[in-house]
């Protein structure tokens, strides 16, 4: 089965909003083995929509359209799809009741304009919408199918997953299953080189590297008749990759680096405190994304000024004078100091130049010293990051967490 | 002039990457008065691309295509555009030299496959690419035009702004100029109601509200022959809106809430320290986004445990016992405590239940107390936020900054 995704809406056409729906649908359709042949964006205009439907059905059997199911006269998608198939709209009792009760619950009165959302072609499969007033629908004529879905992602996504996917699966005899490996500590290029023979030698599963904002991922995708068969195809390739990339792989699928580190801290009952200068609280804020962290996270200090480094962390004024605030020595005393003051087994610190100003030849923008103090031992490392102030602080934060992850592996897995 | 945006690439078609290029181009084309009629995504396939070009030119005079200018045989966009216009590709000396020197600089040797990036139709306008090897081009035949641009946003965007916009402006006699007002503290619905007469009464400029992740914006867009005329149309409408929404408007265009607050602190030489529990360092990290903040930001404390609230901030154990960590009283003592310990004029604190666990009937997930201590006076407020842990922490952070902004306005502008 071949599909075209049609996104309806002037606000997408004019670039006011980013078309995330199309990406979501493309991925989900591919995952159930439906080939996405084309994606189109059209404005809320009957003539253009009719033309888009006509073009799409020249090569495809399925159109998935999002947007234009609202109550205003601008919202035309369902009406246009029905017109294209020459089907009449009649009231759908269940939807009428749903919309009525939706309004009652929120203490409002159903307006005449909302009634239009309860009209569908007689033979359409109506898709319930627990998250809004507009039901979706599957319209059919001969071998062609138009699925109309609401535009807001929080209404569209669950409707697609819960109702459209099960319906479409009858038309597909293969599925795609993916597993994502998440990697930190080596760049996309180096990684791709290390496993180029695996990437090039594979057709099922395929192996595709992606450079993301925060990390690098490898997606292993298998095509099979069912999930079990797909998993069997993925396993040996995954094993080979893991052998090659080792600890650079920090997790799978949707896990985050902070979640991995936080879980290691919690499961080993390792209390931690943070002392941040250039990262300004980002390490603490990132770790605290993980709900269970309160068991081990005792305290964070954002010590931006020299005064606060001395008073809060006990950094010596000699050290600051002799080596400067951005130095190996200061980083080390910061990590030791926070662990001591907070009474934790781990202390982690950053001090650096996030820019845009404040750099020099000796200490350029992007220079960051970090220290990890762990059960009495202090380690210090020097990093050089590139980019904007925000980028440097983000990279420093992620690198601090990754370094801590590697130290914890050394400590507990050897 | 009417345009269609065609994004070429299997990775967009399959949903592997989000199509941000189309949004960028849609906005930029609208800004120079070119009507975007349609957006399409096609795979790297000659036949499909030819069909997409044909469809587009039925209604449009201009195609802006991105992607498929790389060195591999998969990269077909330029070749297909030339084929569509029946134009032959010949070597373009300047591009050849550019690609050669690009490789030399990075210490690599130009490969045969890269040579193809230096071939263009004889009459094409070649667009230089300082950020990569693939030049873009403007191909023309009769009244039709195809602009081909590289896919990577960091190559495409500057090429479009620096070379395509000036070229296309000769075909347009109107421009669109927008001004964005940024709003915090009232929802999109309430705001739209407050100014519904202004929104509905306007056609040039138009006034459009948008709910964003962090705030709400109003975009005022005027169509005119030049920027000056457009600004004159915007001014009276902006004034009317400002009168109505007042301090809910915190800034214009791309400014952020933290930048506004940080600038107020710096210009009034108001030193500040933060004491965060549920926000876990996010207020500090957000304020420190602003580079000049080091002049006034003295110290931040992430006091997650009761112990750290007592030892670091001097919160009384009585207070914690009697009212709990999440209480008006604790929030107040936290803000006072951090201001005292850090020796600052302002102290700001948060304590709350970010979830997902830890809520009760009395103190549900989303309950957050905040305090602002400013020159000896302590104010406390109670908030209830909805959503995920991350969302609650984000909303709490933004609301803390907005509250501080309003207190600073009271203090310094009255």
Boltz contact constraints between the chains, C-beta under 6 A:
constraints:
  - contact:
      token1: [A, 13]
      token2: [B, 36]
      max_distance: 6.0
  - contact:
      token1: [A, 14]
      token2: [B, 26]
      max_distance: 6.0
  - contact:
      token1: [A, 14]
      token2: [B, 30]
      max_distance: 6.0
  - contact:
      token1: [A, 15]
      token2: [B, 23]
      max_distance: 6.0
  - contact:
      token1: [A, 15]
      token2: [B, 26]
      max_distance: 6.0
  - contact:
      token1: [A, 15]
      token2: [B, 27]
      max_distance: 6.0
  - contact:
      token1: [A, 18]
      token2: [B, 23]
      max_distance: 6.0
  - contact:
      token1: [A, 19]
      token2: [B, 19]
      max_distance: 6.0
  - contact:
      token1: [A, 23]
      token2: [B, 15]
      max_distance: 6.0
  - contact:
      token1: [A, 23]
      token2: [B, 18]
      max_distance: 6.0
  - contact:
      token1: [A, 26]
      token2: [B, 14]
      max_distance: 6.0
  - contact:
      token1: [A, 26]
      token2: [B, 15]
      max_distance: 6.0
  - contact:
      token1: [A, 27]
      token2: [B, 15]
      max_distance: 6.0
  - contact:
      token1: [A, 30]
      token2: [B, 14]
      max_distance: 6.0
  - contact:
      token1: [A, 36]
      token2: [B, 13]
      max_distance: 6.0
  - contact:
      token1: [A, 39]
      token2: [B, 41]
      max_distance: 6.0
  - contact:
      token1: [A, 40]
      token2: [B, 40]
      max_distance: 6.0
  - contact:
      token1: [A, 41]
      token2: [B, 39]
      max_distance: 6.0
  - contact:
      token1: [A, 55]
      token2: [B, 55]
      max_distance: 6.0
  - contact:
      token1: [A, 280]
      token2: [B, 284]
      max_distance: 6.0
  - contact:
      token1: [A, 280]
      token2: [B, 285]
      max_distance: 6.0
  - contact:
      token1: [A, 280]
      token2: [B, 288]
      max_distance: 6.0
  - contact:
      token1: [A, 281]
      token2: [B, 281]
      max_distance: 6.0
  - contact:
      token1: [A, 281]
      token2: [B, 284]
      max_distance: 6.0
  - contact:
      token1: [A, 281]
      token2: [B, 285]
      max_distance: 6.0
  - contact:
      token1: [A, 281]
      token2: [B, 300]
      max_distance: 6.0
  - contact:
      token1: [A, 282]
      token2: [B, 285]
      max_distance: 6.0
  - contact:
      token1: [A, 284]
      token2: [B, 280]
      max_distance: 6.0
  - contact:
      token1: [A, 284]
      token2: [B, 281]
      max_distance: 6.0
  - contact:
      token1: [A, 284]
      token2: [B, 302]
      max_distance: 6.0
  - contact:
      token1: [A, 285]
      token2: [B, 280]
      max_distance: 6.0
  - contact:
      token1: [A, 285]
      token2: [B, 281]
      max_distance: 6.0
  - contact:
      token1: [A, 285]
      token2: [B, 282]
      max_distance: 6.0
  - contact:
      token1: [A, 285]
      token2: [B, 285]
      max_distance: 6.0
  - contact:
      token1: [A, 288]
      token2: [B, 280]
      max_distance: 6.0
  - contact:
      token1: [A, 291]
      token2: [B, 356]
      max_distance: 6.0
  - contact:
      token1: [A, 291]
      token2: [B, 389]
      max_distance: 6.0
  - contact:
      token1: [A, 294]
      token2: [B, 304]
      max_distance: 6.0
  - contact:
      token1: [A, 297]
      token2: [B, 304]
      max_distance: 6.0
  - contact:
      token1: [A, 298]
      token2: [B, 305]
      max_distance: 6.0
  - contact:
      token1: [A, 298]
      token2: [B, 308]
      max_distance: 6.0
  - contact:
      token1: [A, 299]
      token2: [B, 308]
      max_distance: 6.0
  - contact:
      token1: [A, 300]
      token2: [B, 281]
      max_distance: 6.0
  - contact:
      token1: [A, 300]
      token2: [B, 302]
      max_distance: 6.0
  - contact:
      token1: [A, 302]
      token2: [B, 284]
      max_distance: 6.0
  - contact:
      token1: [A, 302]
      token2: [B, 300]
      max_distance: 6.0
  - contact:
      token1: [A, 304]
      token2: [B, 294]
      max_distance: 6.0
  - contact:
      token1: [A, 304]
      token2: [B, 297]
      max_distance: 6.0
  - contact:
      token1: [A, 305]
      token2: [B, 298]
      max_distance: 6.0
  - contact:
      token1: [A, 308]
      token2: [B, 298]
      max_distance: 6.0
  - contact:
      token1: [A, 308]
      token2: [B, 299]
      max_distance: 6.0
  - contact:
      token1: [A, 356]
      token2: [B, 291]
      max_distance: 6.0
  - contact:
      token1: [A, 389]
      token2: [B, 291]
      max_distance: 6.0
